[in-house]
Amino acid sequence: MSGATAVVEGRRRSKQASTGKPFRRRNQMPSFPQPGSVTICEINRSLITADSISDGRARESYGKVIGAVFSPVPFQPENLLLPSLENGGGQDRRNVNSGLSQKGWSALPAKISDAFKHVFHPNDVHLLPEVNLQAVSWHQHKLILAFISGRNQVTVCDYEDSEGKDPIILDGDSQTEVKLVEWRPNGGITLSVACKGGIFLWAATYPGNSASVRYGAAPFVGTISRGSGIRWTLVDFLKSHDEQISALSWSPDGRYPYQSTCLGTPIRRGLGGISILRWSSTGDYFFAAKFDGTFYFWETDTWTSAPWSSSSGFVTGAAWDPDGRMILVAFSESCTLGSIHFASKPPSLDAHLLPVDLPEITSLAGSHVIEKMAWDGSGERLAVSFKNGDDLYKGLVAVYDVRRTPLVSASLIGFIRGPGDNPKPISFSFHDKFKQGPLLSVCWSTGFCCTYPLLFRSHILP
């Protein structure tokens, strides 16, 4: 037995099922970007390319349809702590430097700080590049993008701010070795930045709307010289004794995981060395994966867990479906995704595993291992990168059309090629709630963070 059906052992057995034939439209071949070209967007299952990236080409391709253009954001990839990166272009940057005085855990309640330290246990740092860390994050309700742009810094780009087109850099002396960024749900415009030693919380403030700074924390306010008067304020720092923070997940209601009832109990039961944490969209389930190949599902009513184990390496990527009843999982030594379905309603933990084959990764790209994955919030588009591959497909991001009924199946639309010489995807993520269609943002090793609108709905396109 091979593939995802052999991945999980132990308490849950995988059920065999046929995924049926691929549902690619007739005479619809996957879009392939020729070397030297760059991808602009998707229009009705065709990936549009151009000779070079430009706002003019983007405006012609999709700007008139959705009323916006997502300009590429340059950064300096040589400053990232990642292997085999190519040097890229620079940019004019505006720095917001932190003068934070760290008070550490003494300002937090004992139970909260103890649970927090157990969630963010020191990890196998040398394995972190293998995991699809949350290095790119879209705000849930706004067109504001944040991504890791340097070893110690985060770039924020507000596409809704017509008076301030330039990106903003958030950095500071204490914000070192940044690994994760994630917007806080239902928390206004608040960004969490996970790094070595803790988590920084930055908040955007406007005239007449100041941010609330936690008592005992030393605030730092960075004034941004732009017409809208937006300021970024460092409202809190959660210190964790110089440990590397590499797994972070907000609950859907915008609270930290350790603030939920009884969460401190399961966290103390051996969940060290965590690679990925994911709340389901409904908040009913919590997924935690470890570098040793085991992973856990917790139901958040009584905080009961079910352990699973993998024979295909550790979990490198995980994404819940919109209904929070199924999760797609990628493994470090597999070219097949696993879809884990819950058999009944919460708080049941009965589940089964089904394979989601991506045969093109092997037959076309010549690769046998999925590297990173992202699934958009509507469940309709899947992005996958892969290790190695032949010279023609190396460094591309594959885009799939996904159907979830009766079972999860994926049909290849085509491949995205980034700008510059020999581009490789560092990280990527979807905007989950963009009304006109999924937005896929990719940070490329050549020094650009590019956003690709994937437009295919009939009520938007003619």
C-alpha positions as CSV (number, residue, x, y, z in Angstrom):
1,M,0.0,0.0,0.0
2,S,1.4,3.4,-0.9
3,G,0.4,7.1,-0.9
4,A,-1.8,8.8,1.6
5,T,-3.8,5.7,2.4
6,A,-0.7,4.3,4.1
7,V,0.2,7.5,5.9
8,V,-1.8,7.1,9.1
9,E,-1.4,4.3,11.5
10,G,-2.6,3.6,15.1
11,R,-6.0,4.6,16.4
12,R,-7.6,5.5,13.1
13,R,-7.7,3.3,10.0
14,S,-8.0,4.9,6.5
15,K,-11.0,3.9,4.4
16,Q,-10.5,3.0,0.8
17,A,-12.5,5.0,-1.7
18,S,-12.3,5.9,-5.3
19,T,-11.9,9.5,-6.2
20,G,-13.3,8.9,-9.7
21,K,-12.0,10.4,-12.9
22,P,-10.4,13.9,-13.0
23,F,-13.0,16.6,-13.8
24,R,-10.8,18.7,-16.1
25,R,-12.8,20.3,-18.8
26,R,-12.5,18.8,-22.3
27,N,-9.7,20.2,-24.4
28,Q,-8.5,22.2,-21.4
29,M,-4.8,21.7,-21.1
30,P,-2.9,23.0,-18.0
31,S,-1.4,26.4,-18.5
32,F,2.4,26.4,-18.6
33,P,4.4,29.6,-18.3
34,Q,7.4,29.6,-20.6
35,P,10.8,30.4,-19.2
36,G,11.4,34.1,-19.1
37,S,7.7,34.9,-18.7
38,V,5.8,35.9,-15.5
39,T,2.3,35.0,-14.4
40,I,-0.2,37.7,-13.9
41,C,-3.5,36.1,-12.9
42,E,-6.1,33.4,-13.7
43,I,-9.0,34.0,-16.0
44,N,-11.5,31.2,-16.2
45,R,-8.9,28.4,-15.7
46,S,-6.3,30.0,-17.9
47,L,-3.2,31.5,-16.2
48,I,-2.3,34.7,-18.0
49,T,1.4,35.5,-18.5
50,A,3.4,38.5,-19.7
51,D,7.0,39.3,-20.5
52,S,7.5,41.2,-17.3
53,I,5.6,42.3,-14.2
54,S,3.9,45.7,-14.5
55,D,0.8,47.5,-13.2
56,G,-0.2,48.2,-16.8
57,R,-0.4,44.6,-17.7
58,A,-2.2,43.7,-14.5
59,R,-4.7,46.5,-15.1
60,E,-5.5,45.1,-18.6
61,S,-5.7,41.5,-17.4
62,Y,-7.8,41.8,-14.2
63,G,-7.8,45.4,-12.9
64,K,-10.8,46.6,-14.9
65,V,-12.8,43.6,-13.6
66,I,-12.2,43.8,-9.9
67,G,-11.3,47.5,-9.6
68,A,-7.9,47.0,-8.1
69,V,-4.3,46.2,-9.0
70,F,-2.0,44.4,-6.7
71,S,1.5,45.7,-7.3
72,P,4.4,43.4,-6.5
73,V,6.2,44.4,-3.3
74,P,10.0,44.3,-3.4
75,F,12.1,43.1,-0.5
76,Q,15.6,41.9,0.2
77,P,15.6,38.1,0.3
78,E,19.2,37.8,1.2
79,N,18.2,39.0,4.7
80,L,16.0,36.0,5.2
81,L,17.3,33.1,7.2
82,L,16.4,30.5,4.5
83,P,18.7,28.3,2.4
84,S,19.5,28.8,-1.3
85,L,18.0,32.2,-1.8
86,E,18.8,34.3,-4.8
87,N,19.7,38.0,-4.3
88,G,16.9,40.3,-5.2
89,G,16.1,44.0,-5.6
90,G,16.0,46.5,-2.8
91,Q,13.3,49.1,-1.9
92,D,12.8,52.4,-0.2
93,R,11.7,51.4,3.3
94,R,10.1,53.1,6.2
95,N,11.2,51.6,9.5
96,V,9.2,51.5,12.7
97,N,11.9,50.7,15.3
98,S,11.0,49.2,18.6
99,G,12.2,50.6,21.9
100,L,10.3,48.0,23.9
101,S,11.4,47.3,27.5
102,Q,10.7,43.6,28.0
103,K,9.0,42.7,31.3
104,G,8.4,39.1,30.3
105,W,6.1,36.7,31.9
106,S,5.8,38.5,35.3
107,A,2.9,40.6,33.9
108,L,0.8,37.6,32.8
109,P,-1.3,35.3,35.0
110,A,0.6,32.2,36.0
111,K,-1.8,29.7,34.4
112,I,-1.8,31.6,31.1
113,S,2.0,32.0,30.9
114,D,2.5,28.3,31.8
115,A,0.2,27.1,29.1
116,F,1.7,29.5,26.6
117,K,5.2,28.1,27.3
118,H,4.0,24.6,26.8
119,V,2.4,25.4,23.4
120,F,5.5,27.0,22.1
121,H,8.0,24.4,23.1
122,P,11.5,24.7,21.5
123,N,11.4,23.0,18.1
124,D,13.8,21.2,15.8
125,V,14.9,24.5,14.2
126,H,16.9,22.8,11.4
127,L,13.6,21.4,10.2
128,L,11.7,24.7,10.1
129,P,12.5,25.4,6.4
130,E,10.7,22.2,5.5
131,V,7.4,23.4,7.1
132,N,5.0,25.8,5.3
133,L,5.3,28.5,8.0
134,Q,2.8,31.3,8.0
135,A,5.3,33.8,6.5
136,V,2.6,35.5,4.4
137,S,-0.8,36.6,5.9
138,W,-3.8,38.5,4.6
139,H,-6.1,40.4,6.9
140,Q,-9.4,38.6,7.0
141,H,-11.6,41.5,6.1
142,K,-9.3,44.1,4.5
143,L,-6.8,44.2,1.6
144,I,-3.8,44.5,3.9
145,L,-0.9,42.0,3.3
146,A,1.9,41.2,5.8
147,F,4.9,39.0,5.0
148,I,8.3,38.3,6.4
149,S,10.8,40.4,4.4
150,G,13.9,39.9,6.5
151,R,15.4,38.0,9.3
152,N,14.1,40.5,11.8
153,Q,11.4,42.4,10.0
154,V,7.9,42.2,8.5
155,T,6.5,44.3,5.6
156,V,2.9,45.5,5.6
157,C,1.2,46.7,2.4
158,D,-2.2,48.3,2.6
159,Y,-3.8,48.1,-0.8
160,E,-6.8,50.0,0.4
161,D,-4.8,53.1,1.4
162,S,-4.8,55.3,-1.7
163,E,-2.8,58.0,0.1
164,G,0.1,55.7,1.2
165,K,1.2,53.3,-1.5
166,D,4.6,52.5,0.0
167,P,4.9,49.4,2.2
168,I,5.8,49.8,5.9
169,I,8.5,47.9,7.7
170,L,8.0,46.7,11.3
171,D,11.2,45.8,13.0
172,G,13.1,46.3,16.2
173,D,16.1,45.3,18.4
174,S,14.1,42.6,20.2
175,Q,12.2,41.3,17.2
176,T,14.7,38.8,16.0
177,E,14.6,35.6,13.8
178,V,10.9,36.2,12.7
179,K,9.2,32.9,11.7
180,L,5.5,33.6,11.6
181,V,3.0,36.4,11.0
182,E,-0.8,36.2,11.5
183,W,-3.5,38.7,11.7
184,R,-5.7,38.6,14.8
185,P,-9.4,37.6,13.9
186,N,-12.0,40.1,15.1
187,G,-9.2,42.2,16.5
188,G,-9.3,45.3,14.3
189,I,-6.0,45.6,12.5
190,T,-3.7,43.7,14.9
191,L,-0.7,41.7,13.6
192,S,1.1,39.0,15.6
193,V,4.8,38.4,14.8
194,A,6.3,35.3,16.2
195,C,10.1,35.3,16.6
196,K,12.8,34.1,18.9
197,G,11.9,34.9,22.5
198,G,8.2,35.6,22.0
199,I,5.4,37.2,20.1
200,F,5.1,40.9,19.1
201,L,1.6,42.4,18.7
202,W,1.4,45.4,16.4
203,A,-1.8,47.4,16.0
204,A,-2.7,50.0,13.3
205,T,-4.3,53.1,14.8
206,Y,-6.0,56.1,13.1
207,P,-6.6,59.7,14.3
208,G,-9.0,59.5,17.2
209,N,-8.6,55.7,17.6
210,S,-5.7,54.9,19.8
211,A,-4.5,51.3,20.5
212,S,-4.9,49.7,23.9
213,V,-1.5,48.9,25.4
214,R,-1.4,46.1,28.0
215,Y,-0.6,47.4,31.5
216,G,3.0,46.7,32.3
217,A,4.2,46.7,28.7
218,A,6.3,49.6,27.4
219,P,4.6,50.9,24.3
220,F,6.3,52.2,21.2
221,V,4.4,54.3,18.7
222,G,5.8,54.6,15.2
223,T,4.4,57.7,13.4
224,I,4.0,57.0,9.7
225,S,4.3,60.1,7.6
226,R,1.3,59.7,5.2
227,G,-1.9,61.5,4.5
228,S,-4.1,59.1,6.3
229,G,-2.3,59.5,9.6
230,I,-2.0,55.8,10.2
231,R,0.3,54.7,13.0
232,W,1.6,51.3,14.0
233,T,1.8,50.8,17.7
234,L,3.6,47.9,19.5
235,V,0.8,47.1,22.0
236,D,2.3,44.0,23.7
237,F,5.1,41.5,23.8
238,L,4.6,38.0,25.1
239,K,8.0,36.7,26.1
240,S,9.0,33.1,26.1
241,H,12.6,32.9,27.5
242,D,14.5,33.1,24.3
243,E,12.9,30.1,22.8
244,Q,12.2,30.0,19.0
245,I,8.5,30.5,18.3
246,S,7.6,28.5,15.2
247,A,3.9,27.5,15.7
248,L,1.1,29.9,16.3
249,S,-2.7,29.9,15.7
250,W,-5.4,32.3,16.7
251,S,-8.8,30.8,17.6
252,P,-11.6,32.0,15.3
253,D,-13.0,34.4,17.9
254,G,-9.6,36.2,18.1
255,R,-8.4,34.7,21.4
256,Y,-5.0,33.0,22.0
257,P,-5.3,29.2,22.2
258,Y,-4.2,29.2,25.8
259,Q,-7.2,31.4,26.8
260,S,-9.8,28.8,25.9
261,T,-11.3,26.7,28.7
262,C,-9.1,23.8,29.9
263,L,-6.6,24.2,27.0
264,G,-3.8,24.2,29.5
265,T,-4.5,20.6,30.4
266,P,-3.9,18.9,27.0
267,I,-1.0,21.2,26.2
268,R,0.8,19.8,29.2
269,R,0.5,16.3,27.8
270,G,3.6,16.0,25.6
271,L,3.0,18.4,22.8
272,G,6.6,19.6,22.5
273,G,8.4,19.9,19.2
274,I,5.3,21.3,17.4
275,S,5.6,22.1,13.7
276,I,2.0,23.3,12.9
277,L,-1.0,24.5,14.8
278,R,-4.4,25.0,13.1
279,W,-7.8,25.9,14.5
280,S,-10.8,24.8,12.4
281,S,-12.8,27.6,10.9
282,T,-15.7,26.9,13.3
283,G,-13.5,26.5,16.4
284,D,-14.7,23.0,17.1
285,Y,-11.4,21.3,16.4
286,F,-7.7,22.1,17.0
287,F,-4.9,20.4,15.0
288,A,-1.4,20.1,16.3
289,A,1.5,18.3,14.4
290,K,4.9,17.4,15.7
291,F,8.3,16.9,14.0
292,D,8.4,13.2,15.0
293,G,5.6,12.4,12.6
294,T,2.7,12.3,15.1
295,F,-0.2,14.7,15.1
296,Y,-3.3,15.3,17.2
297,F,-6.9,16.3,16.9
298,W,-8.5,18.0,19.8
299,E,-12.2,18.7,20.1
300,T,-12.6,22.0,22.0
301,D,-15.8,21.1,23.9
302,T,-14.1,18.9,26.5
303,W,-10.6,19.1,25.1
304,T,-10.4,15.4,24.4
305,S,-7.7,14.3,21.8
306,A,-7.0,11.6,19.3
307,P,-3.4,10.8,18.4
308,W,-2.4,9.9,14.8
309,S,1.0,8.8,13.4
310,S,2.6,9.1,9.9
311,S,4.8,6.8,7.9
312,S,5.4,9.5,5.3
313,G,7.4,11.9,7.4
314,F,6.1,14.8,9.5
315,V,3.3,17.3,8.6
316,T,4.6,20.2,6.5
317,G,1.3,21.8,5.7
318,A,-2.3,21.7,6.9
319,A,-5.5,23.5,5.9
320,W,-9.1,23.2,7.0
321,D,-12.1,23.2,4.7
322,P,-14.6,26.1,5.0
323,D,-17.0,24.0,7.0
324,G,-14.3,22.8,9.6
325,R,-15.2,19.1,9.1
326,M,-12.2,18.1,7.0
327,I,-8.5,19.0,6.8
328,L,-6.0,18.6,4.0
329,V,-2.5,17.5,5.1
330,A,0.9,17.4,3.3
331,F,3.8,15.3,4.5
332,S,7.5,15.7,4.2
333,E,8.1,12.5,2.2
334,S,5.0,12.2,0.1
335,C,3.7,13.4,-3.3
336,T,0.1,12.7,-2.2
337,L,-2.1,14.8,0.1
338,G,-4.3,13.3,2.8
339,S,-7.8,14.5,3.4
340,I,-9.0,13.6,6.9
341,H,-12.8,13.6,7.3
342,F,-14.8,13.6,10.5
343,A,-17.4,11.0,10.4
344,S,-20.0,12.8,12.6
345,K,-20.6,16.1,14.2
346,P,-18.5,17.6,17.0
347,P,-17.4,16.7,19.6
348,S,-16.8,13.4,17.8
349,L,-13.2,12.5,17.0
350,D,-14.1,9.6,14.7
351,A,-12.3,10.3,11.4
352,H,-10.9,8.6,8.3
353,L,-8.2,9.4,5.8
354,L,-8.5,9.5,2.1
355,P,-5.8,10.2,-0.5
356,V,-5.9,13.2,-2.7
357,D,-3.7,12.3,-5.7
358,L,-1.8,15.0,-7.6
359,P,-0.4,12.9,-10.4
360,E,0.9,15.8,-12.4
361,I,3.6,16.5,-9.7
362,T,5.3,13.3,-10.7
363,S,4.3,12.9,-14.4
364,L,4.9,16.5,-15.4
365,A,7.2,18.1,-12.9
366,G,9.3,15.0,-12.2
367,S,9.2,15.5,-8.5
368,H,8.1,13.0,-5.9
369,V,7.7,15.3,-2.8
370,I,5.3,18.1,-2.1
371,E,7.1,21.0,-0.5
372,K,4.4,23.6,0.5
373,M,0.7,23.9,0.1
374,A,-2.1,26.5,0.6
375,W,-5.9,26.1,0.3
376,D,-8.1,29.1,-0.2
377,G,-11.0,29.7,2.2
378,S,-13.7,28.9,-0.3
379,G,-12.2,25.5,-0.9
380,E,-12.0,26.0,-4.6
381,R,-8.3,26.6,-5.3
382,L,-5.2,24.8,-4.0
383,A,-1.6,25.9,-4.5
384,V,1.3,23.5,-4.2
385,S,5.0,23.8,-4.6
386,F,7.3,20.7,-4.9
387,K,10.9,19.9,-4.3
388,N,13.4,19.5,-7.1
389,G,11.6,18.6,-10.3
390,D,13.1,18.8,-13.8
391,D,14.6,22.0,-15.2
392,L,11.4,23.0,-17.0
393,Y,9.1,22.9,-13.9
394,K,11.6,23.7,-11.2
395,G,10.5,26.6,-9.0
396,L,6.9,26.8,-10.2
397,V,3.7,26.8,-8.1
398,A,1.0,24.5,-9.3
399,V,-2.6,25.7,-9.1
400,Y,-5.5,23.2,-8.8
401,D,-9.3,23.5,-9.1
402,V,-10.7,21.6,-6.1
403,R,-14.1,19.9,-5.6
404,R,-15.2,18.6,-2.2
405,T,-18.2,16.6,-3.0
406,P,-18.7,13.7,-2.8
407,L,-14.9,13.4,-2.0
408,V,-12.0,15.8,-2.4
409,S,-10.5,15.8,-5.8
410,A,-8.1,18.2,-7.6
411,S,-7.7,19.1,-11.2
412,L,-4.6,20.9,-12.4
413,I,-5.2,24.3,-13.9
414,G,-1.6,25.2,-14.5
415,F,1.6,26.6,-13.1
416,I,2.7,30.1,-11.8
417,R,6.1,31.4,-12.6
418,G,7.6,34.2,-10.5
419,P,9.7,37.2,-11.7
420,G,13.5,37.3,-12.1
421,D,16.1,34.7,-12.8
422,N,15.5,31.2,-11.4
423,P,12.7,32.2,-9.0
424,K,11.7,29.9,-6.2
425,P,8.6,30.2,-3.9
426,I,9.7,30.9,-0.4
427,S,6.2,31.0,1.1
428,F,2.6,31.6,-0.1
429,S,-0.9,32.1,1.3
430,F,-4.5,32.9,0.2
431,H,-6.7,35.8,1.1
432,D,-9.7,33.8,2.4
433,K,-12.5,36.2,2.0
434,F,-11.8,38.4,-1.1
435,K,-15.3,38.6,-2.8
436,Q,-14.2,38.5,-6.4
437,G,-12.2,35.3,-6.0
438,P,-9.2,33.8,-4.3
439,L,-6.0,36.0,-4.0
440,L,-2.8,34.0,-3.9
441,S,0.3,35.9,-2.6
442,V,3.8,34.3,-3.2
443,C,7.1,35.5,-1.8
444,W,9.7,34.7,-4.4
445,S,13.4,34.1,-3.8
446,T,14.2,36.9,-6.4
447,G,12.9,39.6,-4.0
448,F,9.2,40.1,-4.8
449,C,6.0,39.4,-3.1
450,C,3.4,39.0,-5.9
451,T,-0.3,38.7,-5.6
452,Y,-2.3,36.7,-8.2
453,P,-6.1,37.1,-8.5
454,L,-7.7,33.8,-9.5
455,L,-10.9,34.8,-11.2
456,F,-13.3,32.3,-12.5
457,R,-16.8,32.9,-11.2
458,S,-19.5,33.5,-13.8
459,H,-21.1,36.4,-12.0
460,I,-17.8,38.3,-12.1
461,L,-16.4,37.4,-15.5
462,P,-18.2,37.6,-18.8
